[in-house]
């Protein structure tokens, strides 16, 4: 019996010694690996990385989104019913993921939403270049990103509806034309009329608050022509028996970019929070691309937009935030028009109204302005 006990003790001691030796060996391997990592940047263990591999590493680092910092914010976002980006960001938890407590405030037009910044009704807004430029010319606001929607396909979604007696652009002379207050439409009308040999002064522009108002006015004959966008609204205008689609904006030289604007105070107080807001927007845009049917369901549930209308619009209304040289040139060209026509009373340095730090953190590879 004593012999058996002694054998058990020997086995246990042997196992203990073996375990200790294994641990020591493993620790030595770890130290060796650490030493290799400190002296080599490649699997082959070369003493120093080549210039090419160093440049590639720096390029990869520069094009990768910066890690999100914790900076929770509560914001009110100005929006319109046909834009899915913010609603998907909130519905699918992208805002919550980045510590953003977001309320969406709906307006008839993006221009109205931008104007709401002036009375502190909202904290963030977006819209076409025209109202954005008007806003930054008047106060302490900055453009923080472009929406990436200034494409030919997006321009083709702006349709010109006119009374049936208007069969060509030249027939608009002396007619009453709808222009939504605070939007880029005066600029579009100017370019379109000029191309058809008509001076703006030879027409009467009627300011209206939204496309629903323009629909009623065209139906009743109170206006002769109006620009319309959005699949649901286009379908609605197509039901007017006395009117027809004359052309679309892609047949003009006008391409309207979209931009996101924020008060400088928000950028100063929550720089990481604004970057996180753009991260959430980018993830929502990617989700929309991958899940169009669910996006249509969300839009119907939240704003009663018909699913088929949402699906028709998605290819042109979904965002790809960033900021390119083309974004800047679009803004610059419209700014000059606004200054020349007295819409902007005092000229300003456009570059000084850009704050692109947040979008560079969110999508660095899409910020090519100045490169």
ZICOR-V199829 format. One record per pair of residues at least 24 apart in sequence whose ideal C-beta (glycine too) atoms are under 10 Angstrom apart, sorted by the first residue. I is the first residue (numbers start at 1). J is the second residue. D is the distance in whole Angstrom. If there is no record, write none. Layout:
i = <I,I>
j = <J,J>
d = <D,D>
This chain:
i = <61,62,62,62,63,63,63,63,64,64,65,65,65,65,65,65,65,65,65,65,66,66,66,66,66,66,66,66,67,68,68,68,68,68,68,68,68,68,68,69,69,69,69,69,69,69,69,70,70,70,70,70,71,71,71,71,71,71,71,71,71,71,71,71,72,72,72,72,72,72,72,72,73,73,73,73,73,73,73,73,73,73,73,73,73,73,73,74,74,74,74,74,74,74,74,75,75,75,75,75,75,75,75,75,75,75,75,75,75,76,76,76,76,76,76,76,76,76,76,76,76,76,77,77,77,77,77,77,77,77,77,77,77,77,77,77,78,78,78,78,78,78,78,78,78,78,78,78,78,78,78,78,78,78,78,78,79,79,79,79,79,79,79,79,79,79,79,80,80,80,80,80,80,80,80,80,80,80,80,80,80,81,81,81,81,81,81,81,81,81,81,81,82,82,82,82,82,82,82,82,82,82,82,82,82,83,83,83,83,83,83,83,83,83,83,83,83,84,84,84,84,84,84,84,84,84,84,84,84,84,84,84,84,84,84,85,85,85,85,85,85,85,85,85,85,85,85,85,85,86,86,86,86,86,86,86,87,87,87,87,87,87,87,87,87,88,88,88,88,88,88,88,88,88,88,88,88,88,88,89,89,89,89,89,89,89,89,89,89,90,90,90,90,91,91,91,91,91,91,91,91,91,92,92,92,92,92,92,92,92,92,93,93,93,94,94,94,94,94,94,94,94,94,94,94,95,95,95,95,95,95,95,96,97,97,97,97,98,98,98,98,98,98,98,98,98,98,99,99,99,99,99,100,100,100,100,100,100,100,100,102,102,104,104,106,106,107,107,108,108,108,108,108,108,108,108,109,109,109,109,109,109,109,109,109,110,110,110,110,110,110,111,111,111,111,111,111,111,111,111,112,112,112,112,112,112,113,114,114,114,114,114,115,115,117,117,117,117,117,118,120,120,122,123,123,123,123,123,123,123,124,124,124,124,124,124,124,124,125,125,125,125,125,126,126,126,126,126,126,126,126,127,127,127,127,127,127,127,127,128,128,128,128,128,128,128,128,128,128,128,128,129,129,129,129,129,129,129,129,129,129,129,129,129,129,129,129,130,130,130,130,130,130,130,130,130,130,130,130,130,130,130,131,131,131,131,131,131,131,132,132,132,132,132,132,132,132,132,132,133,133,133,133,133,133,133,133,133,133,133,133,133,133,133,134,134,134,134,134,134,134,134,135,135,135,135,135,136,136,136,136,136,136,136,136,136,136,136,137,137,137,137,137,137,137,137,137,137,137,138,138,138,138,139,139,140,140,140,140,140,140,141,141,141,141,141,141,141,141,141,142,142,142,142,142,142,142,142,142,142,142,142,142,142,142,143,143,143,143,143,143,143,143,143,143,143,143,143,143,144,144,144,144,144,144,144,144,144,144,144,144,144,144,144,144,144,144,144,145,145,145,145,145,145,145,145,145,145,145,145,145,145,145,145,145,145,145,145,145,145,145,145,145,146,146,146,146,146,146,146,146,146,146,146,146,146,146,146,146,146,146,146,146,147,147,147,147,147,147,147,147,147,147,147,147,147,148,148,148,148,148,148,148,148,148,148,148,148,148,148,149,149,149,149,149,149,149,149,149,149,149,150,150,150,150,150,150,150,150,150,150,151,151,151,151,151,151,152,152,152,152,153,153,153,154,154,154,154,154,154,154,154,154,154,154,155,155,155,155,155,155,155,155,155,155,155,155,156,156,156,156,156,156,157,157,157,157,157,157,157,157,157,157,157,157,157,158,158,158,158,158,158,158,158,158,158,158,158,158,158,158,158,159,159,159,159,159,159,159,159,159,159,159,159,159,159,160,160,160,160,160,160,160,160,160,160,160,160,160,160,160,161,161,161,161,161,161,161,161,161,161,161,161,161,161,161,161,161,161,161,162,162,162,162,162,162,162,162,162,162,163,163,163,163,163,163,163,163,163,163,164,164,164,164,164,165,165,166,166,166,166,166,167,167,168,168,168,169,169,169,169,169,169,169,169,169,169,170,170,170,171,171,171,171,171,172,172,172,172,172,172,172,173,173,173,173,173,174,174,174,174,174,175,175,175,175,175,175,175,176,176,176,176,176,176,176,176,176,176,176,176,177,177,177,177,177,177,177,177,177,178,178,178,178,178,178,178,178,178,178,178,178,178,178,178,178,178,179,179,179,179,179,179,179,179,179,180,180,180,180,180,180,180,180,180,181,181,181,181,182,182,183,183,183,183,184,184,184,184,184,184,184,185,185,185,186,186,186,186,187,187,187,187,187,187,187,187,188,188,188,188,188,188,189,189,189,190,190,190,191,191,191,191,191,192,192,192,192,192,192,192,192,192,194,194,195,195,195,200,211,211,212,215,215,215,216,218,218,219,229,229,229,229,230,230,230,230,230,230,230,231,231,231,231,231,231,231,231,231,231,231,232,232,232,232,232,232,232,232,232,232,233,234,234,234,235,235,235,235,236,253,254,254,254,255,255,255,256,256,257,257,257,257,257,257,257,257,257,258,258,258,258,258,259,259,259,259,259,259,260,260,260,260,260,261,261,262,262,264,264,267,267,267,268,270,271,271,271,271,272,272,272,273,274,274,274,274,274,274,275,275,275,275,275,275,276,276,276,277,277,278,278,278,278,278,278,278,278,279,279,279,279,279,279,280,281,281,281,281,281,282,282,282,282,282,282,282,282,283,284,284,285,285,285,285,285,286,286,286,287,288,288,288,288,289,289,289,289,292,320,320,321,321,321,321,321,321,322,322,322,322,322,322,322,322,322,322,322,323,323,323,323,323,323,323,323,323,323,324,324,324,324,324,324,325,325,325,325,326,326,327,327,327,327,327,328,328,328,328,329>
j = <364,360,364,365,363,364,365,366,364,365,275,278,279,282,360,361,362,363,364,365,272,275,279,357,360,361,362,364,361,97,98,99,272,275,276,279,280,361,362,98,99,271,272,273,275,276,361,98,99,272,273,276,98,99,100,269,270,271,272,273,274,275,276,277,98,99,100,101,270,272,273,276,98,99,100,101,102,123,124,266,269,270,272,273,274,276,277,99,100,101,102,103,123,270,273,100,101,102,103,104,122,123,124,262,266,270,273,274,277,101,102,103,104,105,116,117,120,121,122,123,124,125,102,103,104,105,106,113,122,123,124,125,126,260,277,281,104,105,106,107,110,111,112,113,114,115,116,117,121,122,123,124,125,126,127,261,104,105,106,107,110,113,122,124,125,126,303,104,106,107,108,109,110,111,112,113,126,127,210,230,303,106,107,108,230,232,233,299,302,303,304,305,211,229,230,231,232,233,299,303,305,309,310,313,317,110,113,126,147,230,258,299,303,313,317,318,319,284,285,287,288,292,295,296,298,299,302,303,305,310,313,314,317,318,319,126,147,280,281,282,284,285,287,288,295,317,318,319,321,124,126,277,280,281,284,319,284,288,295,298,299,301,302,303,305,280,281,283,284,285,287,288,291,294,295,298,299,302,318,277,279,280,281,282,283,284,285,287,288,280,284,298,302,284,287,294,295,297,298,299,301,302,280,283,284,287,288,291,294,295,298,280,283,284,276,277,279,280,281,282,283,284,285,286,287,276,277,279,280,281,283,284,280,276,279,280,283,272,273,275,276,277,278,279,280,281,283,272,273,276,277,280,270,273,274,276,277,279,280,281,277,280,302,303,302,303,209,210,180,181,208,209,210,211,212,213,180,181,182,183,185,208,209,210,211,180,182,183,184,258,259,135,180,181,182,183,184,185,209,210,180,181,182,183,209,210,261,141,182,183,259,261,181,182,141,261,262,263,266,263,263,265,263,262,263,265,266,270,274,277,260,261,262,263,266,274,277,281,259,260,261,262,263,258,259,260,261,262,281,319,321,182,183,184,256,258,259,260,261,182,183,184,185,187,188,256,257,258,259,330,334,184,187,255,256,257,258,259,327,330,331,332,333,334,335,337,338,182,183,184,185,186,187,188,256,257,331,334,335,337,338,343,180,181,182,183,184,259,261,184,257,258,259,260,261,331,334,335,353,184,259,261,331,332,334,335,337,338,339,343,344,348,350,353,182,183,184,334,335,338,343,344,182,259,261,263,353,259,261,264,331,335,344,348,350,352,353,354,335,338,339,343,344,345,346,347,348,350,353,344,345,346,348,263,264,263,264,265,267,268,353,261,262,263,264,265,266,267,353,355,260,261,262,263,264,266,267,274,352,353,354,355,356,357,358,259,260,261,262,323,327,328,331,350,353,354,355,356,359,259,260,261,262,266,267,274,275,277,278,321,323,354,355,356,357,358,359,362,258,259,260,261,262,274,277,278,281,282,319,321,322,323,327,354,355,356,358,359,360,362,363,366,367,257,258,259,260,319,320,321,322,323,324,326,327,328,330,331,356,359,366,367,369,257,258,259,260,281,285,317,318,319,320,321,322,327,257,258,285,318,319,320,321,322,323,324,326,327,363,366,255,256,257,258,259,316,317,318,319,320,321,254,255,256,257,258,259,324,326,327,330,250,255,257,315,316,320,249,250,255,316,250,315,316,229,249,250,255,256,257,258,313,315,316,317,188,229,248,249,250,251,252,253,254,255,256,316,229,248,249,250,251,316,228,229,230,231,234,248,249,250,312,313,315,316,317,184,185,188,227,228,229,230,234,247,248,249,250,252,254,256,316,226,227,228,229,230,233,234,237,238,245,246,247,248,249,188,189,192,225,226,227,228,244,245,246,247,248,249,251,252,214,215,218,223,224,225,226,227,228,233,234,237,238,240,243,244,245,246,247,218,223,224,225,226,243,244,245,246,247,218,221,223,224,225,240,242,243,244,246,240,241,242,243,244,224,242,224,225,243,244,246,244,246,196,246,247,193,195,196,197,198,225,246,247,251,252,196,197,198,196,198,224,225,246,196,198,202,203,224,225,246,197,198,199,202,203,198,202,203,204,224,202,203,204,205,223,224,225,203,204,205,206,217,218,221,222,223,224,225,226,203,204,205,206,223,224,225,226,227,205,206,207,208,211,213,214,215,217,218,222,223,224,225,226,227,228,203,205,206,207,208,214,223,226,227,207,208,209,210,211,213,214,226,227,207,208,209,210,207,209,207,208,227,256,227,254,256,257,334,337,338,226,227,256,337,338,341,343,254,256,333,334,337,338,341,343,227,249,252,253,254,256,225,227,254,254,337,341,249,252,253,254,337,225,227,246,247,249,251,252,253,254,252,253,251,252,253,341,236,237,236,239,240,243,240,242,243,243,256,313,316,317,305,309,310,312,313,316,317,305,306,308,309,310,311,312,313,314,316,317,299,303,304,305,306,308,309,310,312,313,309,309,312,313,306,308,309,312,309,333,330,333,334,326,330,333,330,334,323,324,326,327,328,329,330,331,334,317,319,321,327,330,321,323,327,330,331,354,319,321,323,358,359,353,355,355,358,353,355,355,357,358,355,358,355,357,358,361,357,358,361,358,355,357,358,359,361,362,357,358,359,360,361,362,358,361,362,358,362,321,322,358,359,360,361,362,363,321,358,359,361,362,363,362,319,321,359,362,363,319,320,321,322,359,362,363,366,362,318,319,318,319,320,321,363,318,319,320,318,314,317,318,319,314,315,318,320,318,363,366,358,359,362,363,366,367,356,359,360,362,363,364,365,366,367,368,369,354,356,359,360,363,366,367,368,369,370,366,367,368,369,370,371,368,369,370,371,368,369,354,356,367,368,369,354,368,369,370,369>
d = <10,10,6,9,10,5,5,10,7,8,9,10,7,9,9,7,6,7,6,9,9,8,9,10,8,4,8,8,9,9,6,9,8,7,5,6,10,8,9,10,10,9,4,9,8,8,9,9,6,7,9,9,9,7,9,9,5,7,4,4,8,8,6,10,8,4,7,7,9,10,7,9,9,7,6,7,9,8,10,8,8,5,9,4,8,8,7,10,8,4,8,8,8,10,9,7,7,6,7,10,8,4,6,9,8,9,8,9,7,10,8,5,8,5,8,10,9,7,4,5,8,10,6,7,5,7,10,8,6,7,5,7,8,10,9,10,8,6,8,6,7,10,8,3,7,9,5,7,8,4,9,7,4,7,8,9,5,7,6,7,8,6,9,9,8,8,10,10,7,6,7,7,6,10,9,7,9,9,9,9,9,6,9,9,9,9,10,8,9,4,8,6,10,8,5,8,7,8,8,8,7,8,8,6,7,8,10,8,9,10,10,9,10,9,6,9,9,8,9,10,6,10,5,8,7,6,9,9,9,7,8,7,7,7,9,9,8,10,6,9,5,6,10,7,10,8,7,5,9,9,9,10,9,7,7,10,9,10,9,6,7,9,5,7,10,10,10,9,5,8,6,6,8,8,6,6,8,10,9,9,10,5,6,9,7,4,9,8,9,9,8,9,9,9,10,9,9,10,5,10,8,7,10,8,7,6,9,9,9,9,8,9,10,10,10,10,8,4,8,9,5,5,10,10,7,9,8,10,5,9,10,8,9,9,9,7,8,9,8,9,4,7,9,6,5,10,9,9,7,7,10,10,10,7,10,6,6,9,6,10,8,8,9,10,10,8,10,9,8,10,9,6,3,8,7,8,6,8,7,6,10,10,8,6,8,10,9,8,10,8,10,9,7,7,4,5,8,10,10,10,9,8,7,9,8,8,10,9,8,10,10,6,9,6,7,7,8,7,10,10,8,10,10,7,7,9,6,10,10,10,7,7,5,9,8,8,7,10,9,7,5,8,10,6,7,5,7,10,10,9,10,9,8,9,10,7,7,9,8,10,7,5,9,9,10,5,7,6,8,10,9,7,9,10,6,5,8,6,9,6,5,9,9,5,8,10,9,8,6,3,8,8,6,9,7,10,10,6,9,9,7,8,10,10,5,6,7,9,9,10,9,8,5,9,5,8,9,10,9,9,9,10,6,9,6,5,9,6,9,9,7,9,8,8,7,10,10,10,10,7,7,7,9,10,6,10,9,9,7,10,9,9,10,8,8,9,4,9,8,8,9,9,5,8,7,8,6,10,8,9,9,9,10,8,9,6,4,7,10,10,10,5,7,6,7,10,10,9,7,9,10,7,6,8,6,9,6,10,9,6,7,4,9,10,10,5,7,6,9,8,9,9,7,9,6,5,7,8,10,8,5,7,5,9,7,6,9,9,7,9,9,8,6,7,8,5,6,10,9,7,5,9,9,10,10,6,8,9,9,5,7,6,9,10,10,7,7,4,10,8,8,9,9,6,7,5,8,9,9,7,6,5,7,9,4,9,8,9,10,8,9,9,9,7,3,7,7,9,9,9,9,5,8,6,9,9,8,8,9,9,6,4,6,6,9,8,10,8,10,8,10,8,7,5,10,7,7,8,7,8,10,10,5,6,4,7,10,9,7,7,6,9,8,10,9,7,10,9,5,7,10,8,7,5,9,9,9,8,8,9,9,10,9,4,8,10,10,7,4,4,9,8,10,7,6,7,9,10,5,7,4,8,8,9,5,8,8,8,7,8,9,9,7,9,5,8,10,9,8,5,7,5,10,10,10,6,4,8,9,9,8,10,9,7,5,7,10,9,6,7,9,5,8,8,5,8,9,10,8,6,8,6,8,10,7,5,5,7,8,9,9,9,9,6,10,10,7,6,8,6,10,8,5,8,7,5,7,6,7,10,8,9,6,4,8,6,7,8,4,9,7,7,8,5,7,9,6,6,8,10,10,9,6,7,6,8,9,6,6,9,9,6,9,8,8,8,9,7,7,3,8,7,10,7,7,9,10,5,6,7,9,9,9,9,9,7,6,9,6,7,6,9,8,5,9,5,7,9,6,7,8,9,9,6,7,10,8,4,6,7,5,8,5,9,10,9,7,5,5,8,10,5,7,5,7,7,7,5,7,9,8,5,8,5,9,8,4,10,6,7,9,5,9,7,4,7,9,10,5,7,6,7,9,10,8,8,8,6,7,7,7,9,7,9,8,5,7,6,9,9,9,10,10,9,9,10,8,5,10,7,10,10,9,6,10,9,9,8,8,7,8,10,6,6,8,9,9,6,7,7,10,5,8,9,8,10,9,8,8,9,6,6,5,9,10,9,10,8,8,9,5,9,8,10,10,9,7,8,9,9,8,9,9,8,10,10,8,6,8,10,9,9,9,9,7,10,9,6,10,8,9,8,8,4,8,8,4,5,9,9,9,10,10,10,6,6,9,4,8,9,8,9,9,9,10,8,9,7,9,10,10,10,10,9,9,7,10,8,8,10,9,8,6,9,9,4,7,9,9,8,10,9,10,10,9,8,9,7,10,9,7,10,9,8,9,10,8,8,10,8,6,8,7,10,10,9,7,7,9,10,8,8,9,9,9,4,9,9,9,7,4,8,8,4,6,9,9,8,8,9,6,10,5,6,10,8,4,7,10,9,10,8,5,8,9,7,6,10,8,10,8,8,6,9,9,6,6,9,9,9,8,6,5,6,7,10,9,10,9,10,6,9,5,8,8,9,6,9,9,8,7,10,6,7,6,7,9,9,6,9,9,6,9,8,3,6,7,9,7,5,6,9,9,7,5,8,5,9,8,8,5,6,10,9,6,5,7,8,9,9,9,10,10,9,6,8,10,5,8,10>
